[in-house]
Amino acid sequence: MTSYAVIGAGYGDEGKGVVTDFLTSQLISMGKNPIVARCNGGGQAGHTVQSPEGLRHVFKHHGSGSLLGAPTYLSADFIVNLFGFRKENEELKALWVTPKVAVSPDSMVTLPIDEMINQAKEVARGDKKHGSCGWGIGETVQRSLAPPYTIRVKDLASLTLGKLLDIKETYLPLRLAEQELEPTEAMSNNGYDIAFLKDARYFLENVEIVPDEKLLEHADCVVFEGAQGLGLDQDGGHFPYVTRSSTGLNNIDALAKKAGIQNVQIVYVTRCYATRDGAGPLEWEGIDVGVSVEDPTNITNEWQDSLRVAPLDLNLLARRVQNDAAGRPFR
């Protein structure tokens, strides 16, 4: 059975949620049981879907097929934000959607201090921001490179307040010194860590832990829902205006092989114009795109400012897609 990979061809905000929802609906109409797999990034990705009846949701931790009843899988390459998951899970329940989520035991988990360091760094950059969304994605990856401080989904059941405070007391000063940052008042507030443990308990009560290799035990085909876009890839984007994630085919290909999935059709997504949410190069910016762009999902915020638009560079788009499909980072 054909599975699909939905990949953003630009800098994110291309419409991956809408395409994922459409492909999921097509598979369901064919009598299939698809699962939507999120295999890069984390809760900073906002994929908007609106049903014909007007039901609208911005998906962050749940697959964009959820309004159709399709389950979600968060792979080992997805970064979990426990507060973000809880908030979204309750939002979906309020819409009369029953979320069904499975998660890899090896998924990294963002701690409160990761978000705080991330936000402090971006504020300190002033007019030289990197375009971070403030969710602590890069900081989570950085902390996870040091084994004593790594927290993954498989660690949540035995996690204690003492362990969290130990990480705060030992890792946090080292990381702040590396970044030449001063501690903020919020960093010393242990209430965030207590709330984190409550969110961890909620998370474990509302997901099923499933290794990547057993992805198809929950479905007969997969829609791999990529996050961000090729222009933000950690290896192929314009450093430092990138995300700490592989945004193209690499993670999807690896997950498909683990799960024994051989037939994956790749769908690269773009708008008819280019967008960028946050700092970084945007080719042909300043030239009128010929349309009025109003995007209620990308609201101006302290970290990323406003959504930017420009005409679409078709040659650049083609080179990015060709390189990704061939397994090469764009340069």
C-alpha positions as CSV (number, residue, x, y, z in Angstrom):
1,M,0.0,0.0,0.0
2,T,1.3,3.5,-0.9
3,S,2.3,5.8,1.9
4,Y,3.0,9.5,1.5
5,A,5.6,11.9,2.6
6,V,4.5,15.5,2.9
7,I,7.5,17.9,2.9
8,G,7.6,21.7,2.9
9,A,9.6,23.0,0.0
10,G,10.3,26.5,1.4
11,Y,10.7,28.0,4.9
12,G,7.6,26.5,6.4
13,D,4.0,27.7,6.3
14,E,3.5,26.1,2.9
15,G,0.2,24.3,3.7
16,K,1.5,20.9,4.9
17,G,-1.4,20.5,7.2
18,V,-4.0,20.9,4.5
19,V,-2.2,18.4,2.2
20,T,-1.9,15.9,5.0
21,D,-5.6,16.2,5.8
22,F,-6.4,15.7,2.1
23,L,-4.2,12.6,1.6
24,T,-5.6,11.1,4.8
25,S,-9.2,11.6,3.7
26,Q,-8.3,10.0,0.3
27,L,-6.9,7.0,2.0
28,I,-9.8,6.6,4.3
29,S,-12.2,6.9,1.4
30,M,-10.4,4.0,-0.2
31,G,-11.1,1.9,2.9
32,K,-7.6,2.2,4.3
33,N,-6.5,2.8,7.9
34,P,-3.8,5.5,7.7
35,I,-1.7,6.9,10.6
36,V,-0.1,10.3,10.5
37,A,3.5,10.3,11.6
38,R,5.3,13.4,12.8
39,C,9.0,12.7,12.4
40,N,10.9,16.0,12.9
41,G,10.6,19.2,14.8
42,G,8.2,19.5,17.7
43,G,5.4,21.7,19.1
44,Q,6.7,24.8,17.4
45,A,5.2,23.5,14.1
46,G,1.7,24.9,13.6
47,H,-0.2,23.1,10.8
48,T,-3.7,24.5,10.2
49,V,-6.7,22.5,9.1
50,Q,-10.2,23.7,8.6
51,S,-13.1,21.3,7.9
52,P,-15.8,22.1,5.3
53,E,-18.1,22.7,8.3
54,G,-15.8,25.4,9.7
55,L,-14.0,23.3,12.4
56,R,-10.5,24.7,12.6
57,H,-7.4,23.6,14.5
58,V,-3.7,24.4,14.5
59,F,-1.9,21.0,14.9
60,K,1.3,20.9,16.9
61,H,1.7,17.6,18.6
62,H,-1.1,15.8,16.8
63,G,-1.2,14.8,13.2
64,S,-3.2,16.9,10.7
65,G,-5.5,13.9,10.0
66,S,-6.9,14.0,13.5
67,L,-10.2,15.7,12.6
68,L,-10.8,12.7,10.4
69,G,-10.2,10.3,13.2
70,A,-6.7,9.2,12.0
71,P,-4.3,8.3,14.8
72,T,-1.0,10.1,15.3
73,Y,2.5,8.7,15.7
74,L,5.3,10.8,17.2
75,S,8.6,9.2,16.1
76,A,12.0,9.2,17.8
77,D,12.9,12.3,15.8
78,F,10.0,14.3,17.2
79,I,10.6,16.5,20.2
80,V,7.8,16.5,22.8
81,N,6.7,19.5,24.8
82,L,4.5,18.2,27.6
83,F,2.6,21.4,28.4
84,G,2.0,21.9,24.7
85,F,0.7,18.4,24.3
86,R,-1.7,18.7,27.2
87,K,-3.0,22.0,26.0
88,E,-3.6,20.8,22.5
89,N,-5.1,17.4,23.6
90,E,-7.7,19.3,25.7
91,E,-8.4,21.7,22.8
92,L,-9.2,18.7,20.5
93,K,-11.4,17.1,23.1
94,A,-13.4,20.4,23.3
95,L,-13.9,20.1,19.6
96,W,-15.4,16.6,20.1
97,V,-12.3,15.0,18.7
98,T,-10.9,11.9,20.4
99,P,-7.2,12.1,20.0
100,K,-5.3,8.8,19.5
101,V,-1.6,9.2,19.9
102,A,1.3,6.8,19.9
103,V,4.9,7.9,20.7
104,S,8.4,6.5,20.4
105,P,10.1,5.8,23.7
106,D,13.2,7.5,22.3
107,S,11.5,10.9,21.6
108,M,13.3,13.8,23.3
109,V,11.4,15.8,25.8
110,T,11.7,19.6,26.3
111,L,12.3,20.8,29.8
112,P,11.1,24.2,31.1
113,I,14.7,25.5,31.3
114,D,15.2,24.7,27.6
115,E,12.4,27.1,26.6
116,M,13.7,29.7,29.1
117,I,17.3,29.6,27.7
118,N,16.0,29.7,24.2
119,Q,13.9,32.8,24.8
120,A,16.7,34.5,26.8
121,K,19.1,33.9,23.9
122,E,16.7,35.3,21.3
123,V,15.9,38.4,23.4
124,A,19.7,39.0,23.9
125,R,20.2,39.0,20.1
126,G,18.2,42.1,19.8
127,D,18.0,43.0,16.1
128,K,20.1,40.0,15.2
129,K,17.6,37.3,16.0
130,H,17.8,33.9,14.4
131,G,14.1,33.5,14.0
132,S,13.5,31.1,16.9
133,C,10.0,30.5,17.9
134,G,10.9,30.2,21.6
135,W,9.8,26.6,22.1
136,G,13.3,25.4,23.2
137,I,13.8,23.0,20.3
138,G,17.5,23.7,19.7
139,E,18.2,23.8,23.4
140,T,16.5,20.4,23.9
141,V,18.7,18.9,21.2
142,Q,21.8,20.6,22.8
143,R,21.0,19.3,26.3
144,S,20.4,15.8,24.9
145,L,23.9,15.7,23.6
146,A,25.1,15.3,27.2
147,P,23.8,11.9,28.4
148,P,23.5,12.8,32.1
149,Y,21.0,15.5,31.2
150,T,19.0,13.7,28.5
151,I,15.3,13.2,29.1
152,R,13.3,11.0,26.7
153,V,9.8,9.7,26.8
154,K,11.0,6.3,28.2
155,D,12.4,8.2,31.2
156,L,9.2,10.0,32.2
157,A,7.6,7.3,34.2
158,S,10.5,7.2,36.7
159,L,11.4,10.9,36.6
160,T,11.5,12.7,39.9
161,L,11.5,16.4,41.1
162,G,15.0,15.7,42.5
163,K,16.3,14.7,39.0
164,L,14.8,17.9,37.4
165,L,16.3,20.1,40.1
166,D,19.7,18.4,39.8
167,I,19.7,19.1,36.0
168,K,18.7,22.7,36.8
169,E,21.5,23.1,39.4
170,T,24.3,21.5,37.3
171,Y,23.5,21.9,33.6
172,L,21.7,25.3,33.7
173,P,24.7,27.4,35.0
174,L,27.1,25.7,32.5
175,R,24.8,26.4,29.6
176,L,24.2,30.0,30.6
177,A,27.9,30.6,30.9
178,E,28.5,29.1,27.5
179,Q,25.9,31.6,26.0
180,E,27.1,34.5,28.2
181,L,23.6,34.9,29.6
182,E,22.4,35.9,33.1
183,P,19.8,33.7,34.9
184,T,16.2,35.0,34.8
185,E,13.8,35.0,37.7
186,A,11.7,32.3,36.0
187,M,14.7,29.9,35.9
188,S,14.8,29.8,39.7
189,N,11.0,29.1,40.0
190,N,10.6,25.4,40.9
191,G,6.9,25.6,40.2
192,Y,7.6,25.0,36.5
193,D,9.3,21.7,37.4
194,I,6.4,20.6,39.6
195,A,4.0,21.4,36.8
196,F,6.2,19.5,34.3
197,L,5.8,16.3,36.4
198,K,2.1,16.8,36.4
199,D,2.1,17.2,32.6
200,A,4.3,14.1,32.3
201,R,1.7,12.1,34.1
202,Y,-1.0,13.4,31.9
203,F,1.1,12.6,28.8
204,L,1.7,9.0,29.8
205,E,-2.0,8.6,30.5
206,N,-3.0,9.8,27.1
207,V,-0.5,8.2,24.7
208,E,0.7,4.7,23.9
209,I,4.4,4.1,23.8
210,V,5.4,2.3,20.6
211,P,8.8,1.8,19.0
212,D,9.4,3.1,15.5
213,E,9.8,-0.4,14.2
214,K,6.1,-1.2,15.2
215,L,4.5,1.8,13.5
216,L,2.4,-0.3,11.2
217,E,0.8,-2.3,14.0
218,H,-1.5,0.7,14.3
219,A,-2.3,1.2,10.6
220,D,-1.9,-0.2,7.1
221,C,-0.3,2.9,5.6
222,V,1.3,6.2,6.7
223,V,1.1,9.8,5.9
224,F,4.5,11.2,7.0
225,E,3.8,14.8,8.0
226,G,7.0,16.9,7.8
227,A,7.5,20.1,9.8
228,Q,9.2,23.4,8.8
229,G,10.6,23.4,5.3
230,L,13.7,22.6,3.2
231,G,15.0,26.1,3.6
232,L,15.2,25.7,7.4
233,D,17.0,22.3,7.3
234,Q,19.9,22.1,9.8
235,D,22.2,20.9,7.0
236,G,20.8,22.7,4.0
237,G,19.5,26.0,5.2
238,H,21.2,29.4,5.8
239,F,23.0,29.0,9.1
240,P,22.2,30.3,11.8
241,Y,18.7,30.8,10.5
242,V,17.8,27.1,10.6
243,T,16.1,24.6,12.9
244,R,17.9,21.8,14.8
245,S,16.1,19.3,12.6
246,S,16.2,17.4,9.3
247,T,13.2,18.9,7.5
248,G,13.3,16.8,4.3
249,L,13.3,13.2,3.4
250,N,16.1,11.9,5.7
251,N,14.1,11.3,8.8
252,I,11.1,10.0,6.8
253,D,13.3,7.5,4.9
254,A,14.9,6.2,8.1
255,L,11.5,5.8,9.8
256,A,10.0,4.0,6.8
257,K,13.0,1.6,6.7
258,K,12.6,0.9,10.4
259,A,8.9,0.2,10.0
260,G,9.4,-1.9,6.8
261,I,7.6,0.5,4.6
262,Q,8.9,0.4,1.0
263,N,6.5,2.4,-1.1
264,V,6.5,6.1,-0.2
265,Q,5.3,8.8,-2.6
266,I,6.9,12.2,-1.9
267,V,4.7,15.3,-2.0
268,Y,6.6,18.6,-1.8
269,V,4.4,21.5,-0.8
270,T,4.6,25.2,-1.6
271,R,2.3,28.2,-1.9
272,C,2.2,30.2,-5.1
273,Y,4.4,32.7,-3.3
274,A,7.2,32.4,-0.7
275,T,6.8,32.9,3.1
276,R,9.1,33.2,6.0
277,D,8.1,33.5,9.7
278,G,11.1,35.0,11.4
279,A,14.6,36.2,10.6
280,G,16.8,35.0,7.7
281,P,17.1,35.4,3.9
282,L,14.0,35.6,1.8
283,E,14.8,35.8,-1.9
284,W,13.0,38.7,-3.8
285,E,11.6,40.1,-0.6
286,G,10.2,43.6,-1.2
287,I,8.6,42.8,-4.6
288,D,4.8,42.7,-4.5
289,V,3.4,39.2,-4.6
290,G,0.1,40.3,-6.1
291,V,-2.1,39.0,-3.3
292,S,-3.2,40.1,0.1
293,V,-1.8,37.7,2.7
294,E,-3.7,37.3,6.0
295,D,-2.6,34.3,8.0
296,P,-4.3,33.9,11.4
297,T,-2.0,31.0,12.4
298,N,1.2,33.1,12.2
299,I,0.4,35.9,14.7
300,T,3.2,38.5,15.3
301,N,5.1,37.5,18.5
302,E,8.2,38.5,20.5
303,W,10.4,35.8,19.0
304,Q,9.5,35.8,15.3
305,D,7.9,39.1,14.6
306,S,5.7,39.1,11.5
307,L,5.1,36.6,8.6
308,R,7.1,37.8,5.6
309,V,6.2,37.2,1.9
310,A,7.9,37.4,-1.4
311,P,7.6,36.1,-5.0
312,L,8.4,32.4,-5.4
313,D,11.9,31.7,-6.8
314,L,11.1,28.6,-9.0
315,N,14.7,27.8,-9.8
316,L,15.6,27.8,-6.1
317,L,12.6,25.7,-5.3
318,A,13.5,23.2,-8.0
319,R,17.1,22.8,-6.8
320,R,16.0,22.3,-3.2
321,V,13.5,19.6,-4.1
322,Q,15.9,17.8,-6.5
323,N,18.7,17.7,-3.9
324,D,16.4,16.5,-1.1
325,A,14.9,13.7,-3.3
326,A,18.4,12.7,-4.2
327,G,19.4,12.6,-0.5
328,R,21.7,15.6,-0.7
329,P,21.6,18.7,1.5
330,F,21.0,22.0,-0.5
331,R,24.0,24.3,-0.8
